[in-house]
Amino acid sequence: MNGLRSYAPLPPDDLRALAARLDGLGTLERVLEWGATQHPPRPIADVVTQDEFTHDVLLPIEPPLWLAFDVT
């Protein structure tokens, strides 16, 4: 997983643990697979179109945290 940035006040250990959970999610297919295997499942909540080639895919994780994946 490249480019993980946190805009939440996560402690460094929590951020490292989250990065480890997300490691290898380089494609939208892998994001969907990962979300489906979580307990509870983490389905895509929204897709925000940035332009004709770029979309942001939003998934809720532990409240109040969300993941935003930049997909081109």
C-alpha positions in Angstrom: 0.0 0.0 0.0 1.5 3.3 -1.0 0.6 6.8 0.1 -1.3 6.2 3.3 -1.9 9.6 4.9 -3.9 10.2 8.0 -6.0 13.3 8.6 -7.2 11.9 11.9 -5.4 12.3 15.2 -4.3 8.6 15.3 -1.5 7.6 17.7 1.6 6.4 15.7 1.1 2.8 16.8 -2.5 2.8 15.6 -1.5 4.3 12.3 1.2 1.6 11.8 -1.3 -1.1 12.6 -3.8 0.3 10.1 -1.1 0.5 7.5 -0.2 -3.1 8.1 -3.9 -4.1 7.6 -4.1 -2.2 4.3 -0.8 -3.5 3.0 -1.1 -4.9 -0.5 -4.4 -3.1 -1.4 -3.1 -1.7 -4.7 -6.2 -2.3 -6.8 -9.9 -1.6 -6.4 -10.5 -5.4 -6.7 -8.3 -6.0 -3.6 -10.0 -3.2 -1.7 -13.4 -4.8 -2.4 -12.1 -8.2 -1.4 -10.5 -6.8 1.8 -13.7 -5.0 2.7 -15.8 -8.1 2.2 -13.6 -10.2 4.6 -13.7 -7.7 7.5 -15.9 -8.3 10.5 -18.2 -6.6 10.1 -17.9 -6.3 6.3 -16.7 -2.9 5.0 -18.7 -2.2 1.8 -18.0 0.8 -0.4 -20.1 3.6 1.0 -19.6 6.1 -1.8 -17.6 6.8 -5.0 -16.7 10.4 -5.6 -15.9 11.2 -9.3 -12.9 13.6 -9.5 -12.7 13.6 -13.3 -13.2 11.1 -16.1 -10.3 9.0 -15.0 -10.1 9.5 -11.2 -12.5 8.4 -8.5 -12.3 8.4 -4.7 -13.7 5.2 -3.1 -14.9 5.7 0.5 -15.2 2.9 3.0 -16.1 3.2 6.7 -13.8 1.5 9.2 -14.0 1.9 13.0 -16.2 4.9 13.7 -15.6 7.7 13.2 -12.8 6.7 10.8 -13.1 6.4 7.0 -10.8 5.2 4.3 -10.6 7.1 1.0 -8.9 5.3 -1.8 -7.8 7.2 -4.9 -8.6 5.1 -7.9 -7.4 5.9 -11.5 
